[in-house]
């Protein structure tokens, strides 16, 4: 991946005056559905029609896609609207069939990215193709694994590459289906600034009401575009109904989004400030979530103390925490006064939680 500029040419060639928008249903269901959605999207900011053709689910027994038949529907939609098309491929046979049906962009799913064996097989099948290949992040937050997948395609002379950030799986209950872990795509962007970075707000959100906020965050962090699941009847979609939006909603989201342009002068200042503030907002959200997690643990400690009739305040333990935190904070440039003030507040909140448990 030495020639990083080369990786960006395919997106520049589209000559877009706005971020790339890939939209369409999670799954191709019928020919009528695919063509109708394409026509609804034709005169919007959507540049590419997406649809899942092969849809292996976490557990068998659910709808798993219509298979190769759906590629003909994508082909028809392309002929009738002129839109580019995109779909996920998960093995060499998928690649061959997609290319036979004039699919313009291929993407690699998160479940494929986790396996270098699978990625190598797909990359070999894609050897030398000119169609862009977009690699989704692996299910777990592993930047090296993500980059490794991209590098395998590059090694197979696939020059037109990009990545899709779709969030990471977690056992914890959060407002997201897949937690964003924004720092990982930020690190990737810093390492390869000319590798197009596409946001998948549908899979991060898992619900349609926060898709716009995620899109705005992505744009503020210099993402190059987004891939959004869109269906004319999302509540009755055959897969991932809760995270799909209507074409009309997509149009409204695109109107409401603020695209920051980097030109120079005050615009450059505003752009830089907006990006940095977005990073602070993301970090603050992580801090809040971690503090909440810490207080839940404090609640559990409070229960154990109450059950064993042990007093809440344990000075030796508190002194140990404070001293360790001051030492670790000093190693990363945080003053003793700051760490002391922050941890005093955390300690007081922990005591309050444990006191309430003991009532």
N, C-alpha and C positions, 0 to 999 in steps of 0.2 A: 504494500500500500504506500509505496514511496511517492508516487505522483498523485498527490491528493487532489489537485485541481481537476484532474481527469475525471474524478468520481462525480463531479458536479455538473458536467457538461450536459447531461441528459435533461436536467431540470431547467437549466438556462435556455436550452433549445426550445422549450415550450413558450418562452417570451411572455410570461404571465405578468400582469400588473397587480397581482394579489397573491397571497400564499396558495400553494397547491391544495385543492380540495378533492378528496376521493370520497364518494358517497354512494350509498346503495344498500340493499338489504343484507342482513347477516347471512341469510340463506336464500338461494334461488329456490322458489317454491313451484311456480308455474311459468310458462312462457308469457302469459298475459300479465302476470305480476312483474316480471323483469322488464318487459317492454314498457309497461305503464309507468313504472318508477323512472326509467330512463327518460321518457318523454316529460315527466314532471320535473326532472333535473336539468333538462337540456338547456334552458335559458337562465340558469342560475349560475352561481360562482363555482359550482361543481365542474371539475375538468374531466374527471374519470369516474366511470360507473364500476362499482365493486359489487361482488356477490360471492358468497361461499358456495362452492359446488360440492366439495367433499367436507363433511362436518362431523368427524368422530367426536363424540361427547365424552365427558368425564366418566360416565357410566353408560353401558349399553342399554338399548331399549328405547331411547329417545330418537327423534328424527335426526338422521345422520347424513342428510344431503341427498340430492337427486342423482348425483354422479355425473358422468360425462354428458348425459343428455342436456344438462343445464348449460354446457358450453355452447351448444347450438342456440340457446336462447340469448346468451350474451352476444353471440355473433349477429343475431337478428336485431337486437337492440342497437348494436353498433352501426349496422347498416341503415337503420331507420332514423337514427338521431345524430350520427357522426361522432358520438362520444367515444373516448378511449375506454378500454375495459381492463379490469384487474381481478385476479382471484388468487387464492392460496393454493400452493402446491406442497405436497408432503412426501413425494417419492418420484423417481424418474419417470414412471408412467404418467403421472399427473403433468409433469413438465412437457412431455411429448404431446399429450392430448391438448393441453392449453395452447401450445405453439401452433398446432395444426388448426386450431379454431381462432387464430389471429388475436389472442389475448395480448394486450400491450404491456402490462405490468404484472409481474409475479411477486407474491409476497410469501415469506416463510413464517409459519406460526411459532408461537412461543414453545409449544411442546416439541417441535422439531429442533429448535435452536439449542435445547438442552443436550442434544446428543451429537457429538462430533461425527459419529458413524453415519447418522441420517444426513447431516449436513454435507458430508463428503460425497455421499451418493447423489444428492440433489445437485450439488455443485458440478459434479462430473457430467450430469445430464444437461446442465446449463452451459457447458464449456463453450466460450466464444460467442454467446448470444448477445444481441444488441438491446434486447428488451431490458428495461430496468428491473432489478431484483431488490426488494425491500425486506430486510431481516428484522423481525420482531425480537424484542429482548427476551431472554430466557425467563422461565417462570420465577426462578429465584434471582435475587439481586446479585448478579455476578458479571461485572463489566468485562473481565477477561474472556469469559465464555461468549459473551455477545460479540466482542471484537474478533474473537477467534473464528466465529461463524462467518463474519464479513470477510476476513482474510482468506478463508477457504474458497470463497467465490472469486475473490480477486486473483488468487493463485490459478484458478481455472479460466483466466482471461475473461471474466465477466467484469467489464469496465464500468458499466452503469449501475451503481450501487447506492443504496440508502438504508436507513434504519427506521423502525417504527417503535415508539415508546408506548407500551400498553399497560405499564404498571406491573407490580410483583405480587404474587400470592402470599397470603398470610393467614394464620389461624385466628389472629386477633380480629375482633369486631370493630370496624371503623366505618366512617361514612362512605368509604370507597369499596368497590368490589375487589380491586387490586390497588394496593397502596402505590402512590406515584414514585416515592424515593427520588425526588427531582435531582438530587445531587449526582446520581449515576448518569443520566443523560447529559447533565451539565459537564461532568468530567469527560464524557465521550466527545461532546462538542468542542471542549477545549483541546482535546488531543487531535481531533480530526475536524477542523472547522469547515472544511469544504465537503464533508459527507452529509448529504441532505438528511435532516432529522424531521420525521413526521410524527405527530401526536395522534394517539388512538384514545380519545376521551370516552368513547363508548365502553371500552373494556375497563378503563380505570374507574369510571363512575359506577357502572352496573345499574344505573338509573338515569332517566333522562333529565331530571331537574337541575343537575349540576354540570351538565355538558358544556354550557356556555362559559361558565366560570373557568373550567379546565382549559377550554380553547383560548381564553384570554390570557391565562397564565402561560400557556405554550407560546403564544405570540410574543408576550413580554420577555420570554426567555430565548427569543430568536429561533424558535422552531420554524421550519420551512413550509409546513402545511399540516393538514390533518386528514384522518380517515374516519368518517362518521357513519354509523349504521343508520340507514334511512329507509322507511317503509310507509306506504300510504295508509296502512292499518296496523300500526305497531302493536297494539294490544292483542291482536290475533295472529301475530307473526309465529311461525313454526319453531323459531329458536330465538333466545335472548330477547324476548318481547319487551322487558322493562327498560332496556337501554337503547331502544330504537326511537327515532323521532320522525315526524312527517317531513316531506319536502318543504311544506310551508314554514314549519318551525326552523328548518335549516336555513331557509332564506332570511328569516328574521334574525337568527343568530349571526349570520354573516353581516347583516346590516348593523347590528349592535356592536360587533367587535371593533376594537380600535387597533389598527395596524400602525405600528411605529416605524417610520421610515428614517433611515440613517443617511443624512445628506451632508451635514457640516454645520458649523456655527452652533446656534442655540438648539437646533434639531438634534445634533449629535449629543449635546449635553443632556437634553430631555430623554433621548434614547438610552444613554448610559445610566442615567439616574433611575429610569423606569425598570431597567433590567436588574440593577442592584437592589432596588426596593422589592422587586418580586422575589429575589433570592432571600432577602430578609424575611418576607412574609412566609415563605416556605419553611425557613429555619425556625421561625416562631411557632409555626404549626407543629413541627416535630417536637419542639420543647414542651409545648402544652400537652401533647400526647404522652410524652415520656414522664412528665410530672403526674399526669393522671394515673399512669401505670404504677408509679412509685407510691402514690397514695393508696391504691388498691392493695399493694403489698403491706403498707402500714396498717390498713384495716385488718388484714389477716394476722399480722403481729399482735394487734390489739385484741383480737379474739383469743389468741393463744394465751396472752397475759391475763385476760379476764377469767378464762377457764382455770388458770392455775393460781389465781389470786396474787399476781405479781404487779408491783407498782409500774406505772407507765414510764416515768422518767428513769432512764438508765444512764447516769453521767459518764461512766467509763466508755460505754458504746458511743455516746454522742461525741465525746472528746476525740475518740479514734476516727470517726467519720469526718469531723471538722479538720483535724490535722492532715489526714490523707488528702482531703479535697483541696486544702490550701497548697499542699506540696504538688499535687497534680496540676492545679491551676497555674502555679508559678512556672511549670515546665512549658506551658502553652501561652505564656504572656499575660495571665490574668492576675491582678493584684490581690494581695492577702485581704485588704479591706473589702474588695468587691466580693470575693468568695465567702468571706465571713458573713457579710450582709445577706447574700443570697441564701446561704445554707441556714442561717438563723431563721429566715422566713420559712424555708422548707421544713425545718425542724418544728417550728411552732404549728404549722399546718398539720404535720404528722401527729403531734400531741393532741391537737383538736380532734382529729379523726379517731385516734385511739381512745380518747376520753368519751366520745360519743358511742363508741362500740361498747365501752364498759358500763354504760348507763343501764 
